[in-house]
C-alpha cells in the first residue's frame, strides 16, 4: 500500500522555471553590454526590404527614412548581386525651459540581394519617395532554346 500525504494548500507553489528566468534576467542586466542574447551582430545595421514580383518585374522596396537619396544612398550591381548602401546623418536640437537636448543619429546601413540570372544591369531603375527606395529589376528575356543535333553512330 502506498502512503498518502496531505497537501498543504497554505504554502505558495514554487515555480522552478520562473526562478531560472529571473536569475537569467538579472545575469543579463549585470553584463557590460546589453545586446539581446540571441541577436546577430550587425542586424540592427541591415536595411529592411520587401521583395515581390509585379507585372513580371522584381520589385525591391527598402526602408530608408531620414536619408538624402542624392548624397547618402548608393545602389550598385556586381556578380549577380544588388548592393544597397546608405548613410544616415540626423541631428535634432531642442531648447526648452532652461535645458538643451541634442541628439545626433549617424549610421551606415547595407544590404545585398541576389538577382535573377540573366538580368541586365542597364535596365534596373531606382526611385526614392517618402523614405522608401524602390528598385525595379525587369525580368530577363528568356534565352532561345539551342537545338543540339543528334549524331547517328
ABEGO torsion letter per residue (X at the ends): XBBBBBBBAABBBBBAAAAAAAAAAAAAAABABABBAABBBGAAABBBBBBBBBGGBBBBBBBBBGBBAAAABBBBBBGGBBBBBBBBBBBBBBBBGGBBBBBBBBBBBBBBBBBBBGBBAAABBBBBBGGBBBBBBBBBBBBBBBBBBBBBX
